[in-house]
Amino acid sequence: MYEKLVSYAAKQLELDASEITPDSTFESLGIDSLDIVEMIMDLEAELGVELDMENQNITTFRELADFIDSKIN
């Protein structure tokens, strides 16, 4: 899932994939809350799963990947 998130961020958010690490925070990469909402919506559609992000304190790519993995497995 982590690789999928990096690929998405590189393509959709026009980020350099080599600059993204598992511990990169969204803030440090200039990813705002709207970008995160769009990413989650796209992933929900692609994976066919609902990712309820309310009350989640997710700030890094690793945390998001782990959260999504927990919902699809």
Residue pairs with C-beta under 8 A, 6 or more apart in sequence:
1 65
1 68
1 69
1 72
2 22
2 61
2 62
2 65
4 43
5 39
5 61
5 64
5 65
5 68
6 17
6 20
6 61
7 17
8 39
8 42
8 43
9 15
9 17
9 20
9 29
9 31
9 39
9 61
10 16
10 17
10 20
12 38
12 39
12 42
13 29
13 31
13 35
13 39
15 29
15 31
19 29
20 29
20 61
21 61
22 60
22 61
22 62
22 65
23 60
23 61
23 62
24 60
24 61
25 59
25 60
26 32
26 35
26 36
26 59
26 60
26 61
27 59
36 53
40 51
40 53
43 51
43 68
44 50
44 51
47 68
47 72
49 71
49 72
50 71
51 67
51 68
51 71
56 67
58 64
58 67
